[in-house]
Amino acid sequence: MKLTRTSLGLAVRSARRVGQVTLSDLAAATGLTVSSLSRTENGERDLGFGEASLIAEALKIDVETLRSLAEAIERGGAADKKSASAGLARDLAELQRVAMEAVIEARLR
């Protein structure tokens, strides 16, 4: 099964949270930056095998467990749901912007 960036990122985030590890702590343990880890968890960057190994080791799990978690997330459609949620958030932000413009325009009249 081909895993998406999003499912891998959600797997990393899930494993990190279960282990009660902060992004800062994970960054310190792996040598990766907080920014890189955050972008990975948000599905915004690819996760190479070497980085996955570092992350898994820091979280005290094996890479296979991380992959299995990502597969379960992929099968459950969480990646698709996250994408849909991001779309809804963009729509909401646009509606808020339009509403604010309408209020400002009404006050200027």
N, C-alpha and C positions, 0 to 999 in steps of 0.2 A: 504494500500500500504506500503510495506517495503521500508524504506528509507536507502540509502547507506550513509556511512561516508562522501563521496564526496558531495552528494547533501545537506546534513546537513551543512557541512563546507561552501559550497558556499552560502547557505542561511544566515549563520551567517555573512560571509564577506559582502554579499550584504546589509543586514540590517545595519551592522556597517557603511559601506560607505555611505549609504543613510542618516544615522543619523549624518554623518560627525564626527564619533568617531574614534580616533586612537586606535591601539592595546594597547598602554600604558594606555590610559584613560580607556579602557574597562577592562584591567587587574586590575587597581586601584579600579574600581567600583565593580568588582566581587570577588576580592581576588584570582583570578586565575593568573597564570604566563603568561607573554607575550609568552613564548615558548609554553605553553599548548594551548593557544588560536590560535597561528599561526599553530600549528600542527593540531588543530581541523579544522581550515579554509582550510587547505590543504588536508583534508581527511585522515590524518595519525593517528588519534586517535578517539576513540569512544566518543560520547557526551551523558552523562547520563542526566536523566530528571532534576535532581537537578541543574546541571551546565547549562542546557538549560534554566531553570527558572531564574537563576541568570543573564545570558546573556540577556534574553528577558527583564527582569526588568530594567537592566542597559541601554538597548536601547529604553526603554519606549514603548515596544510592549508586547503583550501577547504571551505565548508559542504556542498557536494555530496559530497565525500569522506566527511565525517562522516555524512551521510544514507545514503550507499551502504553504509557499514560497519554502520550501524544496521539497514538492510534485510537485509543478509547475516546478522546476528545473529538477526533476527526469523525469517527463513526457516529458519535452523538450529535454531530452537527453544530457543536459549539462555535466553531470557526465561522460558519455561515451566520449564526445568530449574532456573533460579535460584529460582523460586517453590517448586518441589518441594523443593529443597535447604533453603530456609528453613523449610518445613514439617517436614522431618526434623530440623532443628536444634531446633525447638520441641519436637518429640516426645522427643528425647534429653534436653533440659533437664527436661522433665516427669518422665521416667523417673528421672533423677538425683535430682530433688527427692523423689519417692516413696521411692526407695531410702534416701536420707538420713533421711527421717522414720521409716522402718522400723528403721534402725539405732539411732536415738535412742530410739525407743519400746522396743526390745528391751533397751537399756542401763538404762532407767528401771524395768524390771520387777524 
